Amino acid sequence: MELRHLRYFVAVAEEGNFTRAAEQRLHTAQPSLSRQIRDLETELGAQLIVRGPRELELTPAGRMLLDHARVILSQVEVAREATRRAARPARTPFVVGFLTGYEMEWLPRIMETLRDELLNTELIIHSASSPELMRGLSDGRVDVAFLRPGDETGGLAFKVIAHEELFVLVPSGHRLSSNGGVAIGELARENFINFTKAFAPALRRVIDDYLSRSGLSLVPTHEAETLPMVISLVLSTGGVTLLPAYARRLLPPSVVGVDLRGSVPSIPLAIGYNTANTARLSRLVLERADAFIARAR
């Protein structure tokens, strides 16, 4: 697989049409573009695009590749700029934090926002838990961060950019895995896995509040700190858990996400920043936050 294959695929997916992608984005012939996409599908052993008479649709495999391709191309751009930096004087560092797992969706948008600034900026990406990111914002190690807003701000401010609904995670083959939706009461006799309050306080609070409102007392049989850890516990114990929507794109085939029925809880994602940080790039990201919100919706 070559980078040009990924660039061609992203262009086709975003334009929704081979002709537009070839003429307006890639400046190449449409038959050549179609051949490159077919070569990519052959190499991956999966159909990526369902071709219609006018527009096209991505298959589940295509949607998965699109997310990863965008991140890869963004990282290539970062690497390219880092290489060029070696021949230039030091640039101003700008640290963007991500709640682990959100880089895939939001890093490309940050790269797009800062594209005109990258020549003079050393963009540093830091992935961590929300509590860790808030400590980084407080002590100046992180400029802006995509995280769960917290209660004890200490000079921090948050601009909510999205609300994500929670879903039920179960092992493949579980009795609930084939349901069109799960009522919260159906989890009463399952091994329930929750997140630790230290690592994911906001998510833990949303889950606990939801269970309380539902009149359901679920004592966690295990607590996890990270998404890979919670998936491992779901698989090893045959248990269930609740996760925000972003996690769906990160799930292996061994587990299944099932929608909740009824009143579905949600959890906010925000851009966090220190009100004492007046750096120009921080202000630029915050000014573009409304565009982030519109695209998330």
Secondary structure, DSSP 8 states (H G I E B T S, - for coil): --HHHHHHHHHHHHHTSHHHIIIIII-S-HHHHHHHHHHHHHHHTS--EEE-SS-EEE-HHHHHHHHHHHHHHHHHHHHHHHHHHTTS---EEEEEEEETT-HHHHHHHHHHHTGGGGGGEEEEEEEE-HHHHHHHHHTTS-SEEEE---S--SSEEEEEEEEEEEEEEEETT-TTTT-S-B-GGGGTTS-BEEE-TTT-HHHHHHHHHHHHHTT-----SEEESSHHHHHHHHHHH--BEEEEGGGGGG--TTEEEEEB-SS--EEEEEEEEETT---HHHHHHHHTHHHHHHHH-
